[in-house]
Amino acid sequence: MKITTQHKKAQAAMEFLMTYGWAILVVLAAIAALAYFGVLSPEKFLPEKCILQPGIACVSHKVEPSKVTLVISNGMGRTMIINSITVGSCSGTFNQTLLSGTDYTFVVGGACNNGISKDKFKGDITLAYTEKDTNLTKTAFGNLNTKIE
């Protein structure tokens, strides 16, 4: 039986594809294993952030297992009265006047469950306030992504 040159080329091509096919399969299996065990979790690489609507700034934040502390700055150009703040499952009512250009520290909660220390926390912020000049009640929304301390 005579083996032609075309069969030799086909066999070489198949060996080439099989070798690289196995190598690619091993790499994909390794990546899948790393993703399954959480090594490649994108949450570990995302920065902490606290975002509210324009004009109301979240200067700083701290999330603990039973409470949330927010430092909020008023950049609206008018005096506002903070009525209530809700962050995730924590909520609190206030009657704090915030002059334009000032900031204030709000401690929200005390009996809420944010999780355990070193876990990721992601929660929506709802801030109800009244504009002092117009006496209109408004609501600002935002979100908070951080680590529980």
Protein Blocks (a to p, Z undefined) as FASTA:
>chain_A
ZZdfklmmmmmmmmmmmmmmmmmmmmmmmmmmmmmnommpmklmpccdddddehiacfba
cddfkbccdddddfeopacddfbdcehjbccdddddcdehiacdddeejjacebjehiac
ddddddddddfklopacddddddddddZZ
